[in-house]
């Protein structure tokens, strides 16, 4: 019996159904009977979406295997909500903007550039503002009010299925715009960000990290993943890393002008140094340590795909991303007893509170805490009783 996960995705603008499962001859035979195509890039089989096809998949697979349709249902509902409330793709929204709104977006981008915001922040904020302008039909006569923003929050974000993080980013973008243009009724201080979701980071065990790396054959790909885990660098820092920033003699890596326009230095482990040297002998990179096509930076989506394929091949059920390797690096350091302040410096966090989240997922810290349940049973001699070996914990010792 196979555990089959049904997912939704788009290919060439069309809705499709993906079937994800570990190798199982019976499940493969059913996929062939349904004429599902194999995708080696994603490591799954897929079919064009229709309600009839979806129901047929559920009917066929549930007879012999366990089926998880939740990922498909969540993703598909989000798409349908987006369509229902008029949230179009970026090109359509941008094409619907008035000439005044386009000029405002351009001026806002230049304002952010003058404030020395990073390229990724500028792209994110302008896209959020563009979506807002397109939805409210923004022109020279528009005055932004709290009622207008509340309505957009309700129908354009919450009911459209977007996350709290997306909503917080939108509020941040609009605050900046209202600081830039002060003619509107709404003041920046009147906007409140929603409460941030407090979720623990996903962390791999050391054995899962080893399994992940052992499933990567390419020395270049393995080197990229090793750098992510061995240094705790952000994926953007890895693709920006130049050869000159790696000092083999001193055993250091210099990270230049990263998040928050800060430089920092981290250690280069001897094992990682050997792997990087071997990789460089084979691929002979020029400027960047990891070159993409044409000698430029390697792409972030490509790194995500490398890790996703390796995680699938390794049989890791967790959703593994480049940032999960950063989370794992930090947690494993804390498990090993490294001072929290040192971990903060290595990660480049501005505030210690950001780093402290890893103390909540540190296994070493958890296993050293004795449960009062164990203490109670031990105090009363139940744990040492022969009856406990039969599974009757809680009974008084005879």
N, C-alpha and C positions, 0 to 999 in steps of 0.2 A: 504494500500500500504506500502510495506517495502522498506527500503534503503539497498540494498545488495552490500557488498564490496567483490570483487574477489581478492584473494591473491595467490601468488605462494609460495610453500615450498617444502622441500625434506623430504621424510620419507623412511628410510632404503635404501638410495641412489637413490630413484626414484622420478621423478617430479610429483607433485600433485597440484590440484587446490582446494583452500579453499573458502567456501562461508560463509561470516560473516554478521549476521544481528540480530536485536533484535527479540524477540519472535513474530512470525506471523504465524498463522495456514496455510494461503495460501502458503507462502514461504516454510514452512516445507513440505507441500503436494507435491510441485514441486520437492523438494530435494528427497523425497521418490520415486517419479516417475523416477528420474534420477539415483536411487540407490546410492545416496550419503551417506557416513557413518558419524556417529556422533562421535566427539572426545571430551570427557569430560575435558581432560587436557587443550586443547586450546579453548574450548567452541565454536567450529565451525564444520561445515559439510564439507566433502572433497571427491574428486574423483581422480582417476589416470588421469594424463594429456595426452591429445592427441588433435590435432587441431580440429578434428571432435567433441570431447566432449566440448571443449572450445566454439566453434561456436554454439553448441546445447544449452549450458547454456545461452549464450547471447540471443539467439532466444527465448527461453522459458520464461526467467525472464523479458526481456524487454517488453513483452506483458502485464504484470500485475504490475511490480514493477520498481523502479528506480535502475539503475545498475552503479556501479563505478568500472571500470576495470583498472584504472591507477596504483594502487599498484602492480597488477599482471604484467602489461606491463613493468613497470620499472624494477622489479626484474628479470623477465624472459629475458629481453633484456640484462641485466648485465651478466647473466649466459651465454647467447649465445655469447656475446662478449668475455668473458673469454675463452670459448672453441675455438673460432675462432682464437684468438691470442696466443694460447698455454699456458695459465696460468692454470696449473694443481693443484690438491690438494697437501697439504704439503707433504704427504707421497711419492707421485710420484716424486715431485720435489727433495726431499731429496734422494730418491733412484737413481736419475739420476746424482747426484753429483759425481765428480771424488774424488779419495781418498785424493788428495791434498786439494780440496775445503772443504771436511769434516774435515780435520785437521785444516784448517784455521778457520772454524766456531767454532770448539772446543777451539782453542787458543783465538779467539775473545771473547768467553763466559768467559774464565778465566780472560782475560784482564778487562772485565766489572765487574767481581766479585771483582777483586783487587781494582777497583775504587769505590767499595761499592755502585754499582747501585742496585736498588730494584729487587726482583725476577721477578716481572711483566715486568719491563723495559728490563731486560736481555732476557726474553722470546720473547718480541715483537721485539727487535733489531735483535736477531739471526734469527728469522723467516723471517724478511724482507731481511736480508743479504742472507739467504738460497735461497729464491725465486729469488733474483738477480743473484746469482751464478749459479743456475740451468738454468736460461733463457739464460745467456750469455755464457754458457758452460765453466765455470771458471776452469783453471788449472795452473800449475807452469809457463807456458809461457805467461799467460794473463797479459797484462798491461792495467789498467783501464784508459780510456781516457774520455774527455768530450763528444765526439761523441757517445761513447758506452752508457754513462749514458743518454744522450738526447734521443737516440733511445729506450732505456728501458722505460724511462718516457713516451714517446709517445705511444708505442705499449703495454707495459706491465702494465701501470697504467692508463693513460688518456683514451685511446681507449678501454681498458678493463672495464671501467666504475667505477674505484675506486675514492674515494673522495679526496679532497684537503688535508684533515687531514692525510690520508694514505700516500699521496705523501710527505707531510712534515715530517712524521715519517721516511720514507725511506731515505730522504736526511739527517736527523739527524743520522740514523744508518750508512750510508755510510761515513759521516764526521768522525765519531768515528773510523771506520775501517781504513780510510786513515791516521788518526793520529797514529793508531797502526802500520800500515805498510806503510812506507814512500817511497817505491820503485816505486810507480806508477806515471805516468805523471800528473795526476790530483791532485791538492792540496786541502785540506779541505776548505780553504778560497774561492776557486773558485766556490764552490757549493752554490747556493742561494735557500733558501726555497721559495715556492710560497706564495703569499699573503694569509693570513689566512682568511677564511670566517667569516664574522661578523654577527652572528645570535643571536637574543635575545633568552634567555632560556625559555623553557616551564614552566609555573607556574600554579599551581592549586589555585583556590579560597579557602577560609577557609571552605565554604560549601562543596566543592568537596572533600577536605581532610576528612571531617566528613563522607560524603557518602561512601568514599573509605574504611574507617576503620569500618564502620557499616556493610559492606558486608563481613567482615572476621570473621568467627566464632571461629576458633582455637585461644586459648589464646596465644599460642606460636607465631603464625603467626601475630596476632594483636600486640603483644609486639614488634616484630621485626620492623614492619612498624611504630609503634609509636616511637620507638627509632630513626629511620631514620628521621622522621619529627620533633620530639621534640628536637633533638640535632643538626641536620644538618650534622651528620657524613657521611663520604663516606661509601659506602657499604663494601669496604675492611676493613675499620676501625671497622665496626660493627661485622663482622665475626671474627676479631682478638681480640675483646674485652673480657678480662678475668674477672671473678667474682671479683677478688681482686682489679681491677681497678675501681669498683663502690663503692664509699664511701657514705653510707646512712646517717651516722652521720653528715658529713660535707656538704652533698648535692652536691657532685661533681663526675665527671667522668674523669678519667685520660686516655688520648690517648697516647700510647707509640710508639715512633719511626714510625710515620706515613709518609706521602709523604714528601720528602725532608729531611728524617731522623730527624724529629722534634718531640718533646713531646709538648703536650698542655693540658690544663685543661678546661673543660666546666661545666656548672651548671647542676645539676640533679633536675628537677622540682618535687614538691611534688606529683603531679598527676602521673607522670611517675614512681616515686619511688614506689608508691602503686601498680601500674600495674606490675612492675618488681618483687616485692615481691610476689604477687599472682601467677605470672607465675612460680617463683622458687619453691614455695610450691607444685605446681602441677607436674612440670617436674624434679625438683631436679638436675639441671645441675652440672657438676663437675668442670672442669677447665675453659672452655669457657662459657660465658653467654648463648650463643646459640650453643649447641652441635649438630653436625651432626651424621650420623651413625657411630658407633664405638667410639663415644666420642670425635672425632676430631672437626674441624671447620665446621660450617654450610656452604653450598655451595652458591655461588653467583647466579648461574642459577636458583636454587630453589627459592631464594628471588625474582628474576625477575618474575618468573612464578606466585608466590603468588600475587604480585602487579598487574600483567597483568590480571589475572582472576578476581581480585577484581574490577579493573577499568571497565572491560567489564560488570560485574554484576551491577555495580553502574551506568552504562550508560554514562560514561565519554568518550567523543569522542577523547580527546587528547591522545597522546602516552605517557603513564605513566611508568616511570622507577624509580629505587631507586634514581638516581641523580636528577630527577624532584622534589622529596620530599626535597632534599637539596636546590634546587633552590627556592622552595616554602618557606622553613624555612627562608632563607636569605631575600627574598622579603617581607615576612610578618613582619620580625623584622624592616626593614626600613620603612614599612608602619606605624608601631607603634611608629616611631620616635627614634629608637635606633641609636646611633652615628655610623657612617660608620667605624670608627677605631675599635670599639668594635665588630662589625660584622666581620671585617677582622680577628681579633684575634680568634673569635669563630669558624670561618670556617678554620682557619689555612692557610690563603693565605699569600704568601711571599710578594706580591705587592698589594698596595691599588687599582691599576688599575683593577686588576682581580675582586675585590669586587664591583667596581663602576658600573659594567654592570647591577647590580640589581637595581640601581637607575633608569634605563631606563624602567623597568617593574613595578615600584612601583605605584600602583593605587592611593594612597594617594597624591603622588606628582603630578600626572596627573590631578586629579579632583580639586585640589586647584588652577590650572592655568585657568584663565578665557580666553576664546576664544575672539579674536578681533571681530568676527562675532556677538557674544552676546553683547559685549560692544557697537558696532555700533547700533544694534537694540534698545538696552536699552536707549542709548543716545538720539535717535530720537523718543522714546516713542512707538515704534512698539510692543515691548513685552507686554506692558500694554493695547494694543488695543483689543477690542472685536473681531475684524476681524482676529487677530492672532489665536484665538481659532478655527477658521474654516480652519486653515492650510495655510493661505495666507501670510506667513511671507515674508517680503520684500516690501509689499505695504505700502504706507504712511497711517497713521491713519486718519480716517474720523472724 
